[in-house]
Amino acid sequence: MSHVALLFLHALSPLHAGTGQGIGAIDLPIAREKATGIPYLPGSSLKGVLRDRASAWDRDTLFAVFGPDTENASEHAGAVQVGDAKLLLLPVRSLYGVFALVASPYLLERFRREALMAGLQPPGVPGLQDPTQVLLAPGSRLLGDGEKVYLEDLDLKAQGEEEVAAWERWLAERTEAPVLGRLAVVHDDLMGFLLETATEVVARIRLDDETKTVAKGALWYEESLPAESLLYALVRADRSFRKGKELPPEGVWGLFRGVLEEGGGVLQLGGKATVGRGLCRIVVGR
């Protein structure tokens, strides 16, 4: 019997999980799902960082949990399978409350589906039919003194929902994201617009050593998920056999979790680490 767990990834700095190159105005865009356009962090990125952190293990244990090195990858699979980290909450600038953590019914529904696989019991998903409306917890700090919420350049009619308050409490108990009073649930169509326009895009340059001006061809644009983004990933630990020694799923998960929690659960993920990108805190869902 496999052990399945859910990991929460809270971005402490902008997270650049890149595709290597872009064909549009952004030279280095972030990875997005083909069908939905939702940003994600490949599971291989998370697994590779954790494998590197476990490099002090003895060779047999390392290969049993994470699989052999690249040159011998055909020998056998590792006992741990790490899924892609999918976006749950996107930080969006707000007139009140500084910023909102925005989700949509679809994002909540697919998170709930995977959380149930890991034995968790999230609240129900609120319905929303009006694209001009936003669902908030009663007393949300995003509301200010009026009846509207202002996200980026959008003004939306606010409606209080106890289900949103239940999501705030549930997530606040399990993550360190500042979700209390900031959760906003928008229509799926509006969420698609925000996923294209509310990511962080910065211009990067390289200066010429002598002239101290931009070197020829050394201006480019990078895209990142903003700091405070919340993602999640499923992890599955299977039984492992290595040189006649059996390691049960609970033992595999214990080893993996030990590596995960080193350094307070803080990892550097994605690209551009040398300029501070990708600092994330990882918490095991419970």
C-alpha positions as a printed NumPy array, in Angstrom:
array([[  0.   ,   0.   ,   0.   ],
       [  1.47 ,   3.348,  -1.087],
       [  1.716,   6.395,   1.161],
       [  0.215,   9.53 ,  -0.459],
       [  0.791,  13.039,   0.908],
       [  0.077,  16.591,  -0.187],
       [  2.735,  19.304,  -0.053],
       [  2.021,  23.041,   0.098],
       [  4.602,  25.346,  -1.508],
       [  4.491,  28.958,  -0.316],
       [  6.621,  31.299,  -2.443],
       [  8.638,  33.629,  -0.196],
       [ 10.183,  35.358,  -3.226],
       [  9.148,  35.448,  -6.904],
       [  9.251,  31.945,  -8.402],
       [ 10.622,  31.459, -11.911],
       [  9.912,  27.952, -13.192],
       [ 10.932,  28.706, -16.759],
       [ 10.585,  27.036, -20.128],
       [ 14.005,  28.181, -21.364],
       [ 12.789,  30.543, -24.085],
       [  9.686,  32.341, -25.291],
       [  8.202,  33.267, -28.657],
       [  6.274,  36.351, -27.517],
       [  7.122,  39.639, -25.838],
       [  8.462,  37.813, -22.754],
       [ 11.855,  36.283, -23.413],
       [ 11.808,  33.917, -20.412],
       [  8.192,  32.965, -19.592],
       [  7.111,  30.607, -16.832],
       [  5.9  ,  27.062, -17.454],
       [  2.164,  26.742, -18.012],
       [ -0.175,  23.813, -18.523],
       [ -0.93 ,  23.303, -22.216],
       [ -4.732,  23.135, -21.995],
       [ -5.479,  25.52 , -19.118],
       [ -2.622,  28.042, -19.201],
       [ -2.236,  27.686, -15.43 ],
       [  1.354,  28.166, -14.166],
       [  3.055,  25.204, -12.492],
       [  6.399,  24.024, -11.14 ],
       [  7.548,  20.708, -12.69 ],
       [  7.814,  17.864, -10.201],
       [ 11.282,  17.102, -11.565],
       [ 12.459,  20.479, -10.244],
       [ 11.299,  19.744,  -6.689],
       [ 12.548,  16.151,  -6.756],
       [ 15.946,  17.197,  -8.11 ],
       [ 16.496,  19.752,  -5.345],
       [ 15.551,  17.225,  -2.662],
       [ 17.748,  14.544,  -4.218],
       [ 20.674,  16.952,  -4.111],
       [ 19.941,  17.696,  -0.454],
       [ 19.985,  13.937,   0.267],
       [ 23.372,  13.434,  -1.411],
       [ 24.958,  12.701,   1.98 ],
       [ 22.943,   9.471,   2.227],
       [ 24.612,   6.172,   1.423],
       [ 24.364,   5.26 ,  -2.259],
       [ 21.922,   2.365,  -1.826],
       [ 19.423,   4.402,   0.185],
       [ 19.662,   7.366,  -2.194],
       [ 19.059,   5.155,  -5.23 ],
       [ 16.241,   3.263,  -3.508],
       [ 14.301,   6.439,  -2.668],
       [ 15.099,   8.728,  -5.607],
       [ 16.226,   6.273,  -8.268],
       [ 19.67 ,   5.823,  -9.87 ],
       [ 21.644,   8.655, -11.451],
       [ 20.915,   9.793, -14.99 ],
       [ 23.463,   7.514, -16.634],
       [ 21.818,   4.43 , -15.088],
       [ 18.205,   5.606, -15.104],
       [ 17.034,   2.48 , -16.945],
       [ 17.93 ,   0.199, -14.013],
       [ 14.844,   0.922, -11.903],
       [ 12.518,   3.714, -10.775],
       [ 12.805,   5.483,  -7.446],
       [ 10.305,   4.716,  -4.698],
       [  9.132,   8.341,  -4.468],
       [  6.984,   9.955,  -7.154],
       [  6.721,  13.746,  -6.976],
       [  3.916,  15.391,  -8.926],
       [  3.939,  18.824, -10.518],
       [  3.262,  21.703,  -8.117],
       [  0.014,  23.322,  -9.285],
       [ -1.156,  26.828,  -8.522],
       [ -3.87 ,  27.252,  -5.899],
       [ -3.74 ,  30.946,  -4.883],
       [ -2.404,  33.838,  -6.979],
       [ -1.461,  37.116,  -5.227],
       [ -3.108,  40.084,  -6.95 ],
       [ -2.753,  43.767,  -6.046],
       [ -5.778,  45.159,  -4.191],
       [ -6.853,  48.707,  -3.328],
       [ -7.717,  47.504,   0.188],
       [ -5.723,  44.986,   2.193],
       [ -2.599,  45.518,   0.004],
       [ -3.126,  42.294,  -1.959],
       [ -5.6  ,  39.468,  -2.387],
       [ -4.969,  35.751,  -2.685],
       [ -7.174,  34.837,  -5.616],
       [ -8.638,  31.468,  -6.571],
       [-11.547,  30.326,  -8.739],
       [-14.059,  27.473,  -8.439],
       [-12.026,  25.365, -10.879],
       [ -8.742,  25.879,  -8.999],
       [-10.427,  24.994,  -5.7  ],
       [-12.206,  21.98 ,  -7.19 ],
       [ -9.113,  20.365,  -8.623],
       [ -7.175,  21.079,  -5.433],
       [ -9.971,  19.436,  -3.449],
       [ -9.828,  16.385,  -5.732],
       [ -6.121,  15.854,  -5.047],
       [ -6.391,  16.698,  -1.349],
       [ -8.968,  13.924,  -0.966],
       [ -6.458,  11.486,  -2.493],
       [ -4.097,  12.388,   0.351],
       [ -6.764,  11.828,   2.999],
       [ -7.487,  15.522,   3.638],
       [-10.977,  16.998,   3.872],
       [-11.129,  20.544,   2.459],
       [-14.376,  22.573,   2.548],
       [-16.882,  22.487,  -0.299],
       [-16.36 ,  24.618,  -3.396],
       [-18.599,  27.7  ,  -3.702],
       [-20.42 ,  28.257,  -6.969],
       [-20.043,  31.481,  -8.947],
       [-21.907,  32.331, -12.158],
       [-21.453,  36.107, -12.462],
       [-18.043,  37.184, -13.891],
       [-18.446,  40.638, -12.315],
       [-18.769,  39.202,  -8.807],
       [-16.177,  38.138,  -6.228],
       [-16.802,  35.912,  -3.205],
       [-15.192,  36.911,   0.089],
       [-15.271,  35.819,   3.717],
       [-17.52 ,  38.07 ,   5.828],
       [-15.416,  40.934,   7.224],
       [-12.694,  40.552,   4.569],
       [-10.006,  43.237,   4.634],
       [-10.309,  43.501,   0.83 ],
       [-13.697,  45.198,   1.05 ],
       [-12.763,  48.484,   2.686],
       [-15.853,  50.583,   3.476],
       [-17.782,  49.946,   0.284],
       [-19.444,  47.09 ,  -1.567],
       [-16.796,  46.555,  -4.22 ],
       [-13.389,  44.923,  -4.402],
       [-10.678,  46.44 ,  -6.606],
       [ -8.147,  43.966,  -7.997],
       [ -5.558,  45.472, -10.333],
       [ -7.758,  47.535, -12.715],
       [-10.914,  45.524, -12.065],
       [-13.816,  46.503,  -9.829],
       [-15.981,  43.591,  -8.706],
       [-19.19 ,  43.317,  -6.748],
       [-18.492,  41.675,  -3.397],
       [-20.583,  38.921,  -1.865],
       [-19.887,  37.411,   1.55 ],
       [-19.754,  33.611,   1.68 ],
       [-19.242,  31.399,   4.72 ],
       [-17.676,  28.769,   2.454],
       [-14.883,  31.238,   1.644],
       [-14.364,  31.84 ,   5.367],
       [-14.144,  28.058,   5.835],
       [-11.437,  27.886,   3.143],
       [ -9.5  ,  30.714,   4.821],
       [ -9.508,  28.913,   8.162],
       [ -8.663,  25.541,   6.62 ],
       [ -5.697,  26.891,   4.655],
       [ -4.456,  29.091,   7.516],
       [ -4.264,  26.025,   9.774],
       [ -2.146,  24.114,   7.249],
       [  0.048,  26.718,   5.558],
       [  1.907,  29.872,   6.477],
       [  0.355,  31.888,   3.65 ],
       [ -1.341,  35.122,   4.862],
       [ -4.746,  33.938,   3.711],
       [ -6.985,  35.16 ,   6.566],
       [ -9.035,  38.12 ,   5.35 ],
       [ -7.413,  38.002,   1.89 ],
       [ -9.009,  35.066,   0.056],
       [-11.025,  36.097,  -3.012],
       [-12.849,  33.643,  -5.281],
       [-13.471,  34.961,  -8.792],
       [-15.134,  33.514, -11.876],
       [-13.074,  30.973, -13.841],
       [-13.028,  33.236, -16.921],
       [-11.715,  36.166, -14.879],
       [ -9.132,  33.87 , -13.285],
       [ -7.85 ,  33.038, -16.758],
       [ -7.39 ,  36.761, -17.436],
       [ -5.509,  37.303, -14.162],
       [ -3.237,  34.341, -14.843],
       [ -2.096,  36.112, -18.012],
       [ -1.849,  39.667, -16.647],
       [ -1.083,  39.46 , -12.904],
       [  2.196,  37.547, -13.012],
       [  5.427,  39.438, -12.356],
       [  7.382,  40.557, -15.426],
       [ 10.71 ,  42.376, -14.966],
       [ 13.273,  43.725, -17.386],
       [ 16.823,  42.441, -16.902],
       [ 19.938,  43.99 , -18.364],
       [ 23.699,  43.415, -18.496],
       [ 25.963,  46.453, -18.455],
       [ 29.039,  46.921, -20.576],
       [ 32.061,  47.022, -18.238],
       [ 33.588,  50.063, -19.895],
       [ 30.63 ,  52.252, -20.885],
       [ 28.307,  51.199, -18.032],
       [ 25.443,  51.164, -20.52 ],
       [ 23.354,  48.179, -21.619],
       [ 25.483,  45.74 , -23.597],
       [ 24.305,  44.976, -27.116],
       [ 21.559,  42.342, -27.036],
       [ 21.644,  42.204, -23.231],
       [ 18.087,  43.344, -22.469],
       [ 15.492,  40.679, -21.763],
       [ 12.203,  40.177, -19.932],
       [ 11.595,  37.478, -17.304],
       [  8.274,  36.267, -15.947],
       [  7.742,  34.886, -12.423],
       [  4.944,  33.885, -10.114],
       [  4.71 ,  36.659,  -7.493],
       [  5.881,  36.22 ,  -3.926],
       [  3.084,  34.858,  -1.67 ],
       [  1.826,  32.471,  -4.396],
       [  0.577,  29.164,  -2.992],
       [  1.034,  25.896,  -4.869],
       [  0.537,  22.231,  -4.002],
       [  1.92 ,  18.879,  -5.121],
       [  1.049,  15.23 ,  -4.554],
       [  3.816,  12.886,  -3.399],
       [  3.534,   9.102,  -3.407],
       [  5.92 ,   6.76 ,  -1.62 ],
       [  5.987,   3.106,  -2.678],
       [  7.692,   0.038,  -1.275],
       [ 11.288,  -0.263,  -2.394],
       [ 13.585,  -3.25 ,  -2.934],
       [ 17.288,  -2.591,  -3.174],
       [ 19.861,  -5.402,  -3.14 ],
       [ 17.437,  -7.744,  -1.402],
       [ 16.504,  -5.223,   1.297],
       [ 12.873,  -4.153,   1.507],
       [ 11.924,  -0.625,   2.525],
       [  8.168,  -0.201,   3.27 ],
       [  6.245,   2.867,   2.044],
       [  6.235,   4.387,   5.534],
       [ 10.027,   4.073,   5.695],
       [ 10.444,   5.662,   2.251],
       [  8.132,   8.512,   3.243],
       [  9.974,   9.01 ,   6.529],
       [ 13.286,   9.402,   4.717],
       [ 11.79 ,  11.745,   2.141],
       [ 10.048,  13.861,   4.765],
       [ 13.24 ,  14.134,   6.789],
       [ 15.026,  15.684,   3.803],
       [ 12.013,  17.885,   3.112],
       [ 12.007,  19.364,   6.615],
       [ 15.742,  20.14 ,   6.788],
       [ 16.395,  23.855,   7.106],
       [ 12.873,  24.545,   8.308],
       [ 11.357,  23.286,   5.058],
       [ 12.829,  26.155,   3.02 ],
       [ 14.06 ,  25.307,  -0.489],
       [ 15.318,  27.226,  -3.518],
       [ 13.248,  26.102,  -6.508],
       [ 13.161,  27.021, -10.166],
       [ 15.662,  29.26 , -11.925],
       [ 17.411,  32.558, -11.203],
       [ 18.425,  31.498,  -7.679],
       [ 21.453,  33.813,  -7.689],
       [ 19.178,  36.865,  -7.897],
       [ 16.891,  35.654,  -5.12 ],
       [ 14.199,  33.886,  -7.095],
       [ 12.476,  30.714,  -5.955],
       [ 12.759,  30.797,  -2.157],
       [  9.873,  28.604,  -0.981],
       [  8.653,  27.145,   2.29 ],
       [  7.218,  23.633,   1.992],
       [  4.687,  22.267,   4.479],
       [  3.198,  18.772,   4.533],
       [ -0.604,  18.906,   4.471],
       [ -2.355,  17.41 ,   7.453]])
